[in-house]
């Protein structure tokens, strides 16, 4: 693909993503390509690489031109300039393209050649995080940890697989994929990692239910639940059910796993996945759960809706759509979920609270809220569980666990357990 056309198409795609910022950017990219059949595989790869680089590094790229950055998807400079800065970032030795016509792209290229700022940007700009978010993270991370976390969140995420032990073994999966480079995970025996970015969903190991696509940090959360055969386990925010499927595999279908969600349409995918993977999961309407399960659950698992700030590697567009007000809405929603589901625990039961957030008010702040509101619930030190499971994790100074992206190349997570 010639460079002017690449820059034009990425500009067009970013403008569309900015206009429809309420929609996940990966869905917009998928739809964009679906409507443009003339683009070949290499073209799509080039467009995707440049588009996501713009999305990840937007603040720093804006700073190069204007010494100011927008905390949203909107830009302080023309989008054409933003895309060209990203192109120069990715291909610093690339010669100037041959522009056949005078347009916004060619004008922006000449402008960026003249406009090269030398001043060092502030830290939030360097790491392309909204300033309000950086200020919050400074309260919980020391300088070194914060910079390591922010650096990791700028890196693209890889493809992690979970071997479905109901149907296959790790060696079976590796042997069935000689065309791919696959290695074992960094934390768990059932985790695998793939080199590159192949669409594994069309491979027989996926179609036959041997594997699920699941971040290894997400798999770790399910491991920490320590489900046992015979347990009654409620996955109260199940969504598409990745962790419900893992729970079924860990218990070899010998636990009663109940999956529900405030939005029942999300459970349709779970039912299809459960059939493909031969996982026994009871899908139940939320109202029926509240009516019939009071005081009966051995484990109440709340993988609550959250900011998703720990998944910026996969969803860099999220950071440009978050505001302090939106975070507060999530906090209030999480507390409502806690209030609705804690009464479902039986005496001696356990509550597992998890997020894919790195923000303190969604994590440690909610643990403080639980202990204040339900003083009969006691923290279970996760450090003890890590030792029992023989996991390569450092002991935590608190009862809770933060899984940071830089530690094991996963998304960022938080887990708290109460009994």
Secondary structure by P-SEA (a helix, b strand, c coil): ccaaaaaaaaaaaaaaaaaaccccaaaaaaaaaaacccccaaaaaaaaaaaaaaaacaaaaaaaccccccccccccccaaaaaaaaaaaacccccccccccccaaaaaaaaaaaccccccccccccccccaaaaaaaaacccaaaaaaaaaaaaccccbbbbcccccccaaaaaaaccccccccccccccbbbbcccccccccccccccccccccaaaaaaaaaaccccccccccccccccaaaaaaaaaaccccbbbbbccccccaaaaaaaaaaaccbbbbbcaaaaaacccccccbbbbcccccccccccccccccccccaaaaaaaaaaaaaaaaaccccccccbbbbbbbccccccccaaaaaaaaaaccccccccaaaaaaaacccccccccccccccccccccccbbbbbcc
